[in-house]
Amino acid sequence: MSTATAVKIEQGEPESLDAGDRTEAGHRAWRGLLRAHACLSKRLDAALDQAHGLPLTSYEVLDRLDDSSGGRMRMCDLADQAQLSRSGLTRLVDRLEREQLIERCSCEQDARGSFACLTPAGRQRLSDARVTHLAVVREQFFSRFSEVELSLLADMCQRVAPCNGAESSGC
Protein backbone atom coordinates (compact mmCIF):
# COMPACT_ATOMS: atom_id res chain seq x y z
CA MET A 1 0.00 0.00 0.00
CA SER A 2 1.27 3.42 -0.89
CA THR A 3 2.13 5.87 1.86
CA ALA A 4 1.90 8.92 -0.38
CA THR A 5 0.07 11.89 1.04
CA ALA A 6 -2.32 13.86 -1.13
CA VAL A 7 -1.43 17.53 -1.39
CA LYS A 8 -3.86 20.08 -2.81
CA ILE A 9 -2.14 22.33 -5.31
CA GLU A 10 -3.87 25.60 -6.06
CA GLN A 11 -4.58 26.26 -9.73
CA GLY A 12 -3.06 29.30 -11.33
CA GLU A 13 0.06 30.33 -13.11
CA PRO A 14 2.69 27.62 -12.89
CA GLU A 15 5.72 28.62 -10.86
CA SER A 16 8.89 29.00 -12.86
CA LEU A 17 11.62 26.54 -12.03
CA ASP A 18 14.20 28.57 -13.90
CA ALA A 19 17.53 28.60 -12.06
CA GLY A 20 17.56 32.38 -12.42
CA ASP A 21 14.60 32.60 -10.00
CA ARG A 22 16.65 31.19 -7.14
CA THR A 23 18.16 33.76 -4.87
CA GLU A 24 21.44 33.72 -3.04
CA ALA A 25 19.49 34.00 0.23
CA GLY A 26 17.44 30.98 -0.78
CA HIS A 27 20.58 28.94 -1.46
CA ARG A 28 22.13 30.00 1.83
CA ALA A 29 18.93 29.18 3.74
CA TRP A 30 18.57 25.75 2.15
CA ARG A 31 22.21 24.79 2.61
CA GLY A 32 22.17 26.18 6.14
CA LEU A 33 19.09 24.14 7.02
CA LEU A 34 20.68 20.95 5.73
CA ARG A 35 23.99 21.69 7.46
CA ALA A 36 22.30 22.59 10.77
CA HIS A 37 20.20 19.41 10.72
CA ALA A 38 23.19 17.21 9.91
CA CYS A 39 25.40 18.86 12.54
CA LEU A 40 22.79 18.76 15.32
CA SER A 41 21.82 15.17 14.46
CA LYS A 42 25.47 14.06 14.68
CA ARG A 43 25.90 15.77 18.05
CA LEU A 44 22.68 14.29 19.44
CA ASP A 45 23.52 10.84 18.10
CA ALA A 46 27.00 10.89 19.63
CA ALA A 47 25.80 12.17 23.02
CA LEU A 48 22.91 9.69 23.27
CA ASP A 49 25.01 6.75 22.13
CA GLN A 50 27.88 7.58 24.49
CA ALA A 51 25.72 8.23 27.56
CA HIS A 52 22.96 5.67 27.04
CA GLY A 53 23.98 3.27 24.26
CA LEU A 54 21.00 4.64 22.35
CA PRO A 55 21.54 6.07 18.85
CA LEU A 56 19.34 8.97 17.78
CA THR A 57 17.13 6.80 15.54
CA SER A 58 16.43 4.46 18.46
CA TYR A 59 15.67 7.44 20.69
CA GLU A 60 13.22 8.79 18.10
CA VAL A 61 11.39 5.46 17.86
CA LEU A 62 11.12 5.10 21.65
CA ASP A 63 9.98 8.73 21.90
CA ARG A 64 7.26 8.25 19.27
CA LEU A 65 6.03 5.15 21.08
CA ASP A 66 6.00 6.95 24.42
CA ASP A 67 3.95 9.78 22.92
CA SER A 68 1.42 7.37 21.40
CA SER A 69 -1.71 6.03 23.02
CA GLY A 70 -0.80 3.16 25.31
CA GLY A 71 2.86 3.26 24.28
CA ARG A 72 2.12 1.34 21.10
CA MET A 73 1.88 2.05 17.39
CA ARG A 74 1.30 0.11 14.22
CA MET A 75 4.63 -0.61 12.61
CA CYS A 76 3.81 1.23 9.37
CA ASP A 77 2.66 4.35 11.25
CA LEU A 78 5.80 4.25 13.38
CA ALA A 79 7.96 4.03 10.25
CA ASP A 80 6.20 7.07 8.80
CA GLN A 81 6.52 9.14 11.98
CA ALA A 82 10.14 8.16 12.59
CA GLN A 83 10.88 8.89 8.91
CA LEU A 84 12.30 5.43 8.32
CA SER A 85 11.61 2.95 5.57
CA ARG A 86 9.54 -0.02 6.67
CA SER A 87 12.49 -2.35 6.22
CA GLY A 88 14.74 0.05 8.15
CA LEU A 89 12.23 0.18 10.98
CA THR A 90 11.96 -3.63 11.01
CA ARG A 91 15.72 -3.95 11.48
CA LEU A 92 15.69 -1.30 14.21
CA VAL A 93 12.73 -2.92 15.98
CA ASP A 94 14.55 -6.28 15.87
CA ARG A 95 17.52 -4.69 17.64
CA LEU A 96 15.37 -2.81 20.18
CA GLU A 97 13.45 -6.01 20.84
CA ARG A 98 16.69 -7.92 21.52
CA GLU A 99 17.56 -5.17 24.02
CA GLN A 100 14.06 -5.62 25.53
CA LEU A 101 13.23 -1.94 24.99
CA ILE A 102 10.20 -2.72 22.83
CA GLU A 103 8.19 -5.79 21.93
CA ARG A 104 5.93 -6.71 19.08
CA CYS A 105 2.29 -6.97 20.07
CA SER A 106 -0.53 -8.38 17.99
CA CYS A 107 -3.41 -6.27 16.76
CA GLU A 108 -6.71 -7.52 18.13
CA GLN A 109 -8.72 -6.01 15.23
CA ASP A 110 -6.42 -7.29 12.47
CA ALA A 111 -4.45 -10.49 13.02
CA ARG A 112 -2.15 -9.53 10.13
CA GLY A 113 -1.14 -6.26 11.76
CA SER A 114 1.39 -5.84 14.50
CA PHE A 115 2.27 -3.10 16.92
CA ALA A 116 5.56 -2.00 18.37
CA CYS A 117 5.00 -1.68 22.11
CA LEU A 118 7.22 0.17 24.55
CA THR A 119 8.38 -1.98 27.48
CA PRO A 120 9.03 -0.72 31.01
CA ALA A 121 12.78 -1.04 30.32
CA GLY A 122 12.35 1.01 27.14
CA ARG A 123 10.39 3.66 28.99
CA GLN A 124 13.15 3.88 31.63
CA ARG A 125 15.96 4.09 29.06
CA LEU A 126 14.04 6.80 27.21
CA SER A 127 13.46 8.72 30.43
CA ASP A 128 17.18 8.63 31.21
CA ALA A 129 18.10 9.60 27.64
CA ARG A 130 15.67 12.53 27.58
CA VAL A 131 17.88 14.36 30.08
CA THR A 132 20.84 14.11 27.70
CA HIS A 133 18.70 14.91 24.64
CA LEU A 134 17.29 18.05 26.23
CA ALA A 135 20.70 19.19 27.46
CA VAL A 136 22.18 18.93 23.95
CA VAL A 137 19.17 20.61 22.33
CA ARG A 138 19.28 23.44 24.88
CA GLU A 139 23.02 23.96 24.46
CA GLN A 140 23.29 23.51 20.70
CA PHE A 141 19.95 24.93 19.54
CA PHE A 142 17.70 26.78 22.01
CA SER A 143 20.56 28.87 23.42
CA ARG A 144 21.36 30.25 19.97
CA PHE A 145 17.95 31.92 19.54
CA SER A 146 15.62 34.25 21.43
CA GLU A 147 12.06 33.14 22.24
CA VAL A 148 10.78 35.32 19.40
CA GLU A 149 13.23 33.76 16.94
CA LEU A 150 12.29 30.24 18.07
CA SER A 151 8.62 31.05 17.56
CA LEU A 152 9.28 32.45 14.09
CA LEU A 153 11.45 29.46 13.19
CA ALA A 154 8.73 27.06 14.35
CA ASP A 155 6.16 28.91 12.21
CA MET A 156 8.45 28.81 9.16
CA CYS A 157 9.11 25.10 9.57
CA GLN A 158 5.36 24.50 9.85
CA ARG A 159 4.92 26.09 6.41
CA VAL A 160 7.35 23.59 4.91
CA ALA A 161 6.16 20.48 6.80
CA PRO A 162 2.57 21.18 7.94
CA CYS A 163 1.61 17.56 8.62
CA ASN A 164 4.02 17.47 11.59
CA GLY A 165 4.12 13.67 11.40
CA ALA A 166 0.64 13.43 12.90
CA GLU A 167 -1.11 11.87 9.92
CA SER A 168 -1.69 8.16 9.77
CA SER A 169 -0.86 6.49 6.50
CA GLY A 170 -3.83 4.17 6.84
CA CYS A 171 -1.62 1.11 6.55
The 8 nearest C-alpha neighbors of each residue, nearest first, counted from 0:
[[1, 2, 170, 169, 3, 168, 75, 85],
 [0, 2, 3, 168, 170, 4, 169, 75],
 [1, 3, 168, 4, 0, 170, 169, 79],
 [4, 2, 1, 5, 168, 0, 6, 79],
 [3, 5, 6, 2, 168, 1, 166, 162],
 [6, 4, 3, 7, 8, 2, 168, 1],
 [5, 7, 8, 4, 3, 9, 162, 161],
 [8, 6, 9, 5, 10, 4, 161, 11],
 [7, 9, 6, 10, 11, 5, 13, 12],
 [8, 10, 7, 11, 12, 6, 13, 14],
 [11, 9, 8, 12, 13, 7, 14, 6],
 [12, 10, 13, 9, 14, 8, 15, 7],
 [11, 13, 14, 10, 15, 9, 8, 16],
 [14, 12, 11, 15, 10, 16, 9, 8],
 [15, 13, 12, 16, 11, 17, 20, 10],
 [14, 16, 17, 13, 20, 18, 12, 19],
 [15, 17, 18, 14, 20, 19, 21, 13],
 [16, 18, 19, 15, 20, 21, 14, 22],
 [19, 17, 20, 21, 16, 15, 22, 26],
 [18, 20, 17, 21, 22, 16, 15, 23],
 [21, 19, 18, 17, 22, 16, 15, 14],
 [22, 20, 19, 18, 25, 23, 26, 17],
 [21, 23, 25, 24, 20, 26, 19, 27],
 [22, 24, 26, 25, 27, 21, 28, 20],
 [25, 23, 27, 22, 26, 28, 21, 29],
 [24, 26, 22, 28, 23, 27, 29, 21],
 [27, 25, 23, 29, 24, 28, 30, 22],
 [26, 28, 24, 30, 25, 29, 31, 23],
 [29, 27, 31, 25, 26, 30, 24, 32],
 [30, 28, 32, 26, 31, 27, 25, 33],
 [29, 31, 33, 27, 32, 28, 34, 26],
 [30, 32, 28, 34, 29, 33, 27, 35],
 [33, 31, 29, 35, 30, 34, 28, 36],
 [32, 34, 30, 36, 31, 35, 37, 29],
 [33, 35, 31, 37, 36, 32, 38, 30],
 [36, 34, 38, 32, 37, 33, 31, 39],
 [37, 35, 33, 39, 34, 38, 40, 32],
 [36, 38, 34, 40, 35, 39, 33, 41],
 [37, 39, 35, 41, 40, 36, 34, 42],
 [38, 40, 42, 36, 41, 37, 35, 43],
 [39, 41, 43, 37, 42, 38, 36, 44],
 [42, 40, 44, 38, 39, 43, 45, 37],
 [41, 43, 39, 45, 40, 44, 46, 38],
 [44, 42, 40, 46, 45, 41, 47, 39],
 [43, 45, 55, 41, 54, 47, 42, 46],
 [44, 46, 48, 42, 43, 47, 49, 41],
 [45, 47, 43, 49, 48, 44, 50, 42],
 [48, 46, 50, 44, 53, 51, 49, 45],
 [47, 49, 52, 53, 54, 45, 51, 46],
 [50, 48, 46, 47, 52, 51, 45, 53],
 [51, 49, 47, 48, 46, 52, 131, 128],
 [50, 52, 53, 48, 47, 49, 128, 124],
 [53, 51, 48, 49, 50, 54, 47, 46],
 [52, 54, 48, 51, 47, 57, 58, 55],
 [55, 53, 48, 44, 57, 56, 47, 58],
 [54, 56, 44, 58, 57, 59, 43, 53],
 [57, 55, 59, 58, 54, 60, 81, 44],
 [58, 56, 60, 54, 55, 59, 53, 61],
 [57, 59, 55, 61, 56, 60, 62, 53],
 [60, 58, 62, 56, 57, 61, 63, 55],
 [59, 61, 57, 63, 62, 58, 81, 64],
 [60, 62, 64, 58, 63, 59, 65, 57],
 [61, 63, 59, 65, 60, 64, 58, 66],
 [64, 62, 66, 60, 65, 61, 59, 67],
 [65, 63, 70, 61, 67, 66, 62, 71],
 [64, 66, 70, 62, 63, 67, 61, 117],
 [67, 65, 63, 64, 62, 70, 68, 69],
 [68, 66, 64, 70, 65, 71, 69, 63],
 [67, 69, 70, 71, 66, 72, 65, 64],
 [68, 70, 71, 67, 65, 116, 64, 72],
 [71, 69, 65, 64, 67, 117, 68, 116],
 [72, 70, 116, 69, 64, 115, 67, 114],
 [73, 71, 114, 115, 77, 74, 64, 76],
 [72, 74, 114, 76, 75, 113, 77, 115],
 [73, 75, 77, 76, 114, 115, 72, 78],
 [74, 76, 78, 77, 73, 170, 79, 85],
 [77, 75, 79, 73, 78, 74, 167, 80],
 [76, 78, 74, 80, 79, 75, 81, 72],
 [79, 77, 83, 75, 81, 76, 80, 85],
 [78, 80, 82, 76, 77, 81, 83, 75],
 [81, 79, 77, 164, 82, 78, 76, 165],
 [80, 82, 78, 83, 79, 77, 60, 59],
 [83, 81, 79, 80, 78, 84, 77, 164],
 [84, 82, 78, 81, 88, 87, 79, 85],
 [83, 85, 87, 86, 78, 88, 82, 79],
 [84, 86, 88, 87, 78, 89, 83, 75],
 [85, 87, 89, 88, 84, 90, 83, 91],
 [88, 86, 84, 90, 85, 89, 83, 91],
 [87, 89, 91, 85, 86, 90, 78, 83],
 [90, 88, 86, 92, 87, 91, 93, 85],
 [91, 89, 93, 87, 88, 92, 86, 94],
 [90, 92, 88, 94, 93, 89, 95, 87],
 [91, 93, 95, 89, 94, 90, 96, 88],
 [94, 92, 96, 90, 91, 95, 89, 97],
 [93, 95, 97, 91, 96, 92, 98, 90],
 [96, 94, 92, 98, 100, 97, 93, 101],
 [95, 97, 99, 101, 93, 98, 94, 102],
 [98, 96, 94, 99, 95, 93, 100, 101],
 [97, 99, 95, 96, 100, 94, 101, 121],
 [100, 98, 96, 97, 101, 95, 120, 102],
 [121, 101, 99, 95, 120, 118, 98, 96],
 [102, 100, 117, 96, 118, 116, 99, 95],
 [103, 101, 116, 96, 115, 104, 117, 118],
 [102, 104, 115, 114, 116, 113, 105, 101],
 [105, 103, 114, 113, 115, 116, 102, 106],
 [104, 106, 113, 114, 107, 112, 110, 103],
 [105, 107, 113, 109, 112, 108, 110, 114],
 [106, 108, 109, 105, 110, 112, 113, 104],
 [109, 107, 106, 110, 112, 105, 111, 113],
 [110, 108, 106, 111, 112, 107, 105, 113],
 [109, 111, 112, 106, 107, 108, 105, 113],
 [112, 110, 109, 113, 106, 105, 108, 107],
 [113, 111, 109, 106, 110, 105, 114, 73],
 [112, 114, 105, 106, 104, 73, 74, 103],
 [115, 113, 73, 104, 72, 74, 103, 116],
 [114, 116, 103, 71, 72, 102, 74, 104],
 [117, 115, 71, 102, 101, 70, 103, 114],
 [116, 118, 101, 70, 121, 64, 71, 100],
 [119, 117, 121, 101, 120, 100, 122, 116],
 [118, 120, 122, 121, 123, 117, 100, 101],
 [121, 119, 123, 118, 100, 122, 124, 99],
 [100, 122, 120, 118, 124, 119, 123, 117],
 [121, 123, 119, 125, 120, 124, 126, 118],
 [124, 122, 126, 120, 125, 121, 119, 127],
 [125, 123, 121, 127, 126, 122, 128, 120],
 [126, 124, 128, 122, 123, 127, 129, 121],
 [125, 127, 123, 129, 124, 128, 122, 130],
 [126, 128, 124, 125, 129, 130, 123, 131],
 [129, 127, 125, 131, 130, 126, 124, 132],
 [128, 130, 132, 126, 131, 127, 133, 125],
 [131, 129, 128, 133, 132, 127, 134, 126],
 [130, 132, 134, 128, 129, 133, 135, 47],
 [133, 131, 129, 135, 134, 130, 128, 136],
 [132, 134, 136, 130, 135, 131, 129, 137],
 [133, 135, 131, 137, 132, 136, 138, 130],
 [136, 134, 138, 132, 137, 133, 139, 131],
 [137, 135, 133, 140, 139, 138, 134, 132],
 [138, 136, 141, 134, 135, 140, 142, 139],
 [139, 137, 135, 136, 142, 140, 134, 141],
 [138, 140, 136, 135, 137, 142, 141, 143],
 [139, 141, 136, 143, 142, 137, 138, 144],
 [142, 140, 137, 143, 144, 136, 138, 139],
 [143, 141, 140, 138, 144, 137, 139, 145],
 [142, 144, 141, 140, 139, 145, 138, 137],
 [145, 143, 142, 148, 141, 149, 146, 140],
 [144, 146, 148, 147, 149, 143, 142, 141],
 [147, 145, 149, 148, 150, 144, 141, 151],
 [148, 146, 150, 145, 149, 151, 144, 152],
 [147, 149, 151, 145, 150, 146, 144, 152],
 [150, 148, 152, 146, 151, 147, 153, 144],
 [149, 151, 147, 153, 148, 152, 146, 154],
 [152, 150, 148, 154, 153, 149, 155, 147],
 [151, 153, 149, 155, 154, 150, 148, 156],
 [152, 154, 150, 156, 151, 155, 149, 157],
 [155, 153, 157, 151, 152, 156, 150, 158],
 [156, 154, 152, 158, 157, 153, 151, 159],
 [155, 157, 153, 159, 158, 154, 152, 160],
 [156, 158, 161, 154, 160, 155, 159, 153],
 [159, 157, 155, 156, 161, 160, 154, 153],
 [158, 160, 156, 157, 161, 155, 154, 162],
 [161, 159, 157, 162, 158, 163, 156, 164],
 [162, 160, 157, 163, 158, 159, 156, 164],
 [161, 163, 164, 160, 165, 166, 157, 159],
 [164, 162, 161, 165, 160, 157, 166, 80],
 [165, 163, 80, 162, 166, 79, 167, 81],
 [166, 164, 163, 162, 167, 80, 79, 161],
 [167, 165, 164, 168, 162, 163, 80, 76],
 [166, 168, 169, 76, 165, 170, 79, 164],
 [167, 169, 170, 2, 76, 166, 79, 75],
 [170, 168, 167, 76, 2, 75, 166, 0],
 [169, 168, 75, 0, 76, 2, 167, 73]]
